[in-house]
Amino acid sequence: MSDPQEIVDLTYQVKKLAIGKISDINDINRETTFLALNALIEAARAGDAGKGFAVVANQVKHVSNRISEITGILNKELAGSLSKLTDLGDSMIERLRSHEGQRYADLALNMIDVIDRNLYERSCDVRWWATDSAIVDCVANPEASVQRYASQRLSVILGSYTVYRDLWIVDAKGTVVANGRPDTYGVVGKSVAEMASFKSAMKTRNGDDYVAADVEALAMLRGAPVATYATAIRANGDANGHALGALLIFFDWGPQASSIVKGVRLTDEEWKRTRCMIVDSAFRVIATSDDKATLGEHLKIETNGKKSGFYQALDGRMVSFAVTPGYESYRGLGWYGVIVREKPDARPATAR
């Protein structure tokens, strides 16, 4: 199917060609008229000998006048119609872009909504597991056997919940006392006392409270990008018990986010020049469908205070966006779903 923009561009080319050729005809006709006038003058000077030539000169002048009339009509009707056609084409493209931009804004909202629903479940997981008796006992009774059992318990959880990179139990001093994958991540005995997620978890008001952190690459998890969720482990697993330590769970961000940004319902043709992204509140790209982004890539979005919308960037790209709506008790972190459409003549995006 032809691209509507190509049709409009072709109309502009035809208009330019028509106006140019009409102008060329007028230039030639002016020269012809000038030559006919000179011929009449010379014929008059020649007297009787120039009468025959004067007849020809008058006929040329007559033809020239007819050409002027025709080019005038062409300029008025053809060029006028082409101008109207290009105006209609521009209006059609504007409506199509508006429809397209809104469609992509809706897809961006759907994308970030899926993220929110997924992360809402993570907020439920951390609060639920923090009341598990094995996890509570691990920080209440710091014996080696208790910690080994807690580690086994975390391992079982990881076997069922495959979206996590690891789970850590941290005591009140900030020392990791057990984790679910000790053979992969040797973090037991290491301090996370200065980690913002741990500090905030220890300050949570009750068992219903939790901490959600932006995506970051953690060195202790071999540089894997994770979304960290944390809450306090409380005495006897009671929602109002005092904090004995903290449970930190690490959502394996890379593969989970990739499946969402690459799962947007676009046609194969649309994917050739479309990039779907998740952008955090600091406008860092934290997930992208073309696999080119790294944590820290910056993408400024011109939201103009809107929660959802679209606009055409100075470079011609169409940018559609939607801010996180949150889900249930998960308020979200101010992230955006963003879809960027390159100009039709831009180089194709990398395949998914």
C-alpha positions as CSV (number, residue, x, y, z in Angstrom):
1,M,0.0,0.0,0.0
2,S,1.3,3.4,-0.9
3,D,2.4,5.8,1.8
4,P,0.0,8.8,1.9
5,Q,3.1,11.1,2.4
6,E,4.5,9.8,-0.8
7,I,1.3,10.7,-2.6
8,V,1.4,14.3,-1.1
9,D,5.1,14.7,-2.0
10,L,4.3,13.6,-5.6
11,T,1.5,16.2,-5.7
12,Y,4.0,18.9,-4.7
13,Q,6.4,17.7,-7.4
14,V,3.7,17.8,-10.0
15,K,2.7,21.3,-8.8
16,K,6.3,22.5,-9.0
17,L,6.8,21.0,-12.4
18,A,3.5,22.5,-13.8
19,I,4.4,26.0,-12.5
20,G,7.9,25.7,-13.8
21,K,6.8,24.6,-17.3
22,I,4.1,27.3,-17.5
23,S,6.8,29.8,-16.5
24,D,9.1,28.5,-19.3
25,I,6.3,28.7,-21.9
26,N,5.6,32.3,-20.8
27,D,9.3,33.2,-21.2
28,I,9.5,31.7,-24.6
29,N,6.2,33.4,-25.6
30,R,7.6,36.8,-24.5
31,E,10.6,36.2,-26.8
32,T,8.3,35.2,-29.6
33,T,6.1,38.3,-29.1
34,F,9.3,40.5,-29.1
35,L,10.5,38.8,-32.3
36,A,7.1,39.3,-34.0
37,L,7.1,43.0,-33.0
38,N,10.6,43.4,-34.5
39,A,9.5,41.6,-37.6
40,L,6.5,44.0,-38.1
41,I,8.8,47.0,-37.6
42,E,11.2,45.7,-40.2
43,A,8.3,44.8,-42.6
44,A,7.0,48.4,-42.3
45,R,10.5,49.8,-43.2
46,A,10.7,47.5,-46.2
47,G,7.5,48.9,-47.6
48,D,5.7,46.9,-50.3
49,A,8.5,44.3,-50.2
50,G,7.8,43.6,-46.6
51,K,4.0,43.2,-46.9
52,G,4.2,39.4,-47.2
53,F,6.5,39.1,-44.2
54,A,4.2,41.4,-42.2
55,V,1.4,38.9,-42.7
56,V,3.6,36.1,-41.2
57,A,4.6,38.4,-38.3
58,N,1.0,39.2,-37.5
59,Q,0.1,35.5,-37.5
60,V,3.0,34.9,-35.1
61,K,1.7,37.6,-32.9
62,H,-1.8,36.1,-33.0
63,V,-0.4,32.7,-32.1
64,S,1.6,34.3,-29.3
65,N,-1.5,35.9,-27.9
66,R,-3.4,32.6,-27.9
67,I,-0.5,31.0,-26.1
68,S,-0.7,33.8,-23.5
69,E,-4.4,33.1,-23.0
70,I,-3.8,29.3,-22.6
71,T,-0.9,29.7,-20.2
72,G,-3.1,32.2,-18.2
73,I,-5.8,29.6,-18.0
74,L,-3.4,26.9,-17.0
75,N,-1.8,29.1,-14.4
76,K,-5.3,30.0,-13.0
77,E,-7.0,26.6,-13.2
78,L,-4.3,23.9,-13.2
79,A,-1.9,25.6,-10.7
80,G,-4.8,26.6,-8.6
81,S,-6.2,23.1,-8.5
82,L,-2.8,21.7,-7.7
83,S,-2.5,24.2,-4.8
84,K,-5.8,23.1,-3.5
85,L,-4.8,19.5,-3.9
86,T,-1.6,20.0,-2.0
87,D,-3.5,21.8,0.8
88,L,-6.0,18.9,1.0
89,G,-3.0,16.5,1.1
90,D,-1.3,18.4,3.9
91,S,-4.6,18.4,5.8
92,M,-5.0,14.6,5.3
93,I,-1.5,13.9,6.4
94,E,-2.0,16.1,9.5
95,R,-5.2,14.1,10.4
96,L,-3.4,10.8,9.7
97,R,-0.5,11.9,11.9
98,S,-2.8,12.9,14.7
99,H,-4.6,9.6,14.5
100,E,-1.3,7.7,14.3
101,G,0.2,9.7,17.2
102,Q,-2.8,9.0,19.4
103,R,-2.7,5.3,18.5
104,Y,0.9,5.1,19.5
105,A,0.2,7.1,22.7
106,D,-2.4,4.5,23.5
107,L,0.1,1.7,22.9
108,A,2.6,3.5,25.1
109,L,0.1,3.7,27.9
110,N,-0.7,0.0,27.4
111,M,3.1,-0.8,27.6
112,I,3.7,1.1,30.8
113,D,0.4,-0.3,32.3
114,V,1.7,-3.8,31.8
115,I,4.9,-2.8,33.5
116,D,2.9,-1.3,36.4
117,R,0.8,-4.4,36.9
118,N,3.9,-6.6,36.8
119,L,5.7,-4.5,39.4
120,Y,2.6,-4.3,41.6
121,E,3.0,-8.0,42.0
122,R,6.6,-7.5,43.1
123,S,5.4,-5.1,45.8
124,C,3.0,-7.8,47.0
125,D,5.7,-10.5,46.9
126,V,8.2,-8.6,49.1
127,R,5.6,-7.8,51.8
128,W,4.3,-11.4,51.8
129,W,7.6,-13.1,51.9
130,A,8.9,-10.8,54.7
131,T,6.4,-12.6,57.0
132,D,7.6,-16.1,56.1
133,S,8.7,-17.8,59.3
134,A,12.0,-19.0,57.9
135,I,12.8,-15.4,56.9
136,V,11.8,-13.9,60.2
137,D,13.7,-16.6,62.1
138,C,16.8,-15.9,60.1
139,V,17.2,-12.4,61.5
140,A,15.6,-13.1,64.9
141,N,17.9,-16.1,65.6
142,P,21.2,-15.7,63.7
143,E,22.4,-19.3,63.9
144,A,24.1,-20.9,61.0
145,S,21.6,-23.7,60.7
146,V,18.7,-21.2,60.7
147,Q,20.4,-19.1,58.0
148,R,21.0,-22.2,55.8
149,Y,17.4,-23.1,56.1
150,A,16.3,-19.6,55.2
151,S,18.6,-19.8,52.1
152,Q,17.0,-23.0,51.1
153,R,13.6,-21.4,51.5
154,L,14.7,-18.5,49.3
155,S,16.0,-21.0,46.7
156,V,12.6,-22.7,46.6
157,I,10.9,-19.4,46.1
158,L,13.3,-18.5,43.2
159,G,12.5,-21.9,41.6
160,S,8.8,-20.9,41.4
161,Y,9.2,-17.2,40.7
162,T,11.6,-17.1,37.8
163,V,11.4,-13.3,37.3
164,Y,13.9,-12.7,40.1
165,R,17.7,-12.4,40.0
166,D,18.1,-13.1,43.7
167,L,16.5,-12.5,47.2
168,W,18.5,-11.3,50.2
169,I,17.9,-11.3,53.9
170,V,19.7,-8.5,55.6
171,D,20.1,-8.0,59.4
172,A,19.6,-4.8,61.2
173,K,23.2,-3.8,60.8
174,G,23.0,-4.1,57.0
175,T,24.8,-7.4,56.6
176,V,23.5,-10.0,54.2
177,V,22.9,-13.2,56.2
178,A,21.2,-15.3,53.5
179,N,20.4,-15.3,49.8
180,G,18.6,-17.6,47.4
181,R,21.5,-18.2,45.0
182,P,24.6,-18.5,47.2
183,D,26.5,-20.4,44.6
184,T,26.0,-17.7,42.0
185,Y,26.2,-14.6,44.1
186,G,28.5,-14.9,47.2
187,V,26.9,-11.9,49.0
188,V,26.5,-13.5,52.5
189,G,28.6,-11.5,55.0
190,K,28.8,-8.4,52.8
191,S,27.4,-5.1,54.0
192,V,24.6,-3.2,52.2
193,A,24.2,-0.8,55.1
194,E,24.7,2.2,52.7
195,M,22.3,0.9,50.1
196,A,19.4,3.3,49.8
197,S,16.8,0.5,49.5
198,F,18.0,-1.1,52.7
199,K,17.9,2.2,54.6
200,S,14.5,3.0,53.4
201,A,13.2,-0.5,54.2
202,M,14.3,-0.2,57.8
203,K,12.3,3.0,58.0
204,T,9.0,1.6,56.7
205,R,6.1,2.3,59.0
206,N,4.6,-1.2,59.1
207,G,4.2,-4.4,57.2
208,D,2.0,-2.8,54.5
209,D,4.8,-0.4,53.5
210,Y,7.5,-1.2,51.0
211,V,10.3,0.4,49.0
212,A,10.5,0.5,45.2
213,A,13.7,1.7,43.5
214,D,14.5,2.7,40.0
215,V,16.3,0.3,37.8
216,E,20.0,0.1,38.4
217,A,23.0,-2.2,37.6
218,L,24.2,-3.7,40.8
219,A,27.9,-4.8,41.1
220,M,27.0,-7.4,43.7
221,L,24.8,-9.0,41.2
222,R,27.5,-8.9,38.5
223,G,26.2,-5.8,37.0
224,A,22.8,-7.1,36.2
225,P,20.1,-4.4,35.8
226,V,17.4,-5.0,38.5
227,A,14.4,-3.3,39.9
228,T,14.8,-3.5,43.7
229,Y,11.9,-4.0,46.1
230,A,12.4,-4.0,49.9
231,T,10.6,-4.0,53.2
232,A,11.4,-4.6,56.8
233,I,11.3,-8.0,58.4
234,R,9.4,-7.6,61.6
235,A,9.3,-9.4,64.9
236,N,7.0,-12.5,64.8
237,G,6.1,-11.5,61.2
238,D,3.6,-9.0,62.7
239,A,2.7,-6.0,60.6
240,N,3.4,-3.7,63.5
241,G,6.4,-5.5,65.0
242,H,9.7,-3.7,65.3
243,A,12.1,-4.1,62.4
244,L,14.7,-6.9,62.8
245,G,16.2,-6.5,59.3
246,A,15.1,-6.2,55.7
247,L,14.2,-8.4,52.8
248,L,15.5,-7.2,49.4
249,I,14.2,-8.8,46.2
250,F,15.7,-8.1,42.8
251,F,13.4,-8.2,39.8
252,D,15.4,-9.4,36.8
253,W,14.7,-6.3,34.7
254,G,16.4,-7.0,31.4
255,P,14.6,-10.0,30.0
256,Q,11.2,-9.1,31.6
257,A,11.2,-5.5,30.3
258,S,12.5,-6.6,26.9
259,S,9.6,-9.0,26.4
260,I,7.2,-6.0,27.0
261,V,8.8,-3.4,24.8
262,K,9.2,-6.0,22.0
263,G,5.7,-7.3,22.4
264,V,3.9,-4.1,21.4
265,R,1.4,-4.9,18.6
266,L,2.9,-3.3,15.6
267,T,3.1,-4.6,12.0
268,D,6.4,-5.7,10.5
269,E,6.4,-2.6,8.4
270,E,5.8,-0.4,11.4
271,W,8.7,-2.0,13.3
272,K,11.1,-1.1,10.6
273,R,11.1,2.6,11.8
274,T,9.7,2.3,15.3
275,R,11.4,2.2,18.7
276,C,9.5,1.3,21.8
277,M,11.0,2.3,25.2
278,I,10.5,2.5,28.9
279,V,12.0,5.8,30.3
280,D,12.3,6.5,34.0
281,S,11.5,9.8,35.8
282,A,15.0,11.2,35.1
283,F,14.4,10.4,31.4
284,R,16.9,7.6,31.3
285,V,16.1,4.9,28.8
286,I,15.8,1.7,30.9
287,A,14.3,-0.6,28.2
288,T,14.2,-0.5,24.4
289,S,13.0,-2.7,21.6
290,D,16.1,-2.2,19.4
291,D,18.6,-3.5,22.0
292,K,20.8,-0.4,21.6
293,A,20.2,1.4,24.9
294,T,22.3,1.1,28.0
295,L,21.3,2.3,31.4
296,G,21.9,6.0,31.4
297,E,21.0,6.9,27.8
298,H,19.0,10.1,28.0
299,L,15.8,10.8,26.1
300,K,14.1,14.1,26.9
301,I,10.4,14.0,26.4
302,E,8.4,17.2,25.7
303,T,5.4,16.3,27.8
304,N,4.2,19.9,28.4
305,G,2.7,18.7,31.6
306,K,0.5,16.1,29.9
307,K,0.2,12.6,31.2
308,S,-0.2,11.2,27.7
309,G,0.2,12.6,24.2
310,F,2.3,13.0,21.1
311,Y,4.3,15.5,19.1
312,Q,6.6,15.9,16.1
313,A,10.2,16.5,17.1
314,L,12.4,19.0,15.2
315,D,14.1,16.2,13.4
316,G,10.7,15.0,12.0
317,R,10.3,12.0,14.4
318,M,6.9,11.3,15.9
319,V,7.1,10.9,19.7
320,S,4.2,9.4,21.6
321,F,4.3,8.9,25.4
322,A,2.3,8.0,28.5
323,V,3.3,8.3,32.1
324,T,2.8,5.5,34.6
325,P,-0.8,5.4,35.8
326,G,0.1,3.1,38.8
327,Y,-1.9,0.0,39.7
328,E,-3.7,-0.8,42.9
329,S,-1.4,0.1,45.8
330,Y,1.6,0.5,43.5
331,R,1.8,4.2,42.7
332,G,4.6,3.9,40.2
333,L,7.9,5.7,39.9
334,G,7.0,8.3,37.3
335,W,8.2,6.2,34.4
336,Y,7.0,6.6,30.8
337,G,6.1,4.4,28.0
338,V,7.5,6.0,24.8
339,I,7.2,5.1,21.1
340,V,9.3,6.9,18.6
341,R,8.5,6.8,14.9
342,E,11.3,7.8,12.5
343,K,10.5,9.8,9.3
344,P,9.5,7.6,6.3
345,D,12.8,8.3,4.6
346,A,14.9,7.5,7.7
347,R,17.1,4.5,7.9
348,P,15.2,1.4,9.1
349,A,15.4,0.6,12.8
350,T,17.2,-2.5,13.9
351,A,14.9,-5.6,13.8
352,R,13.6,-6.8,17.1
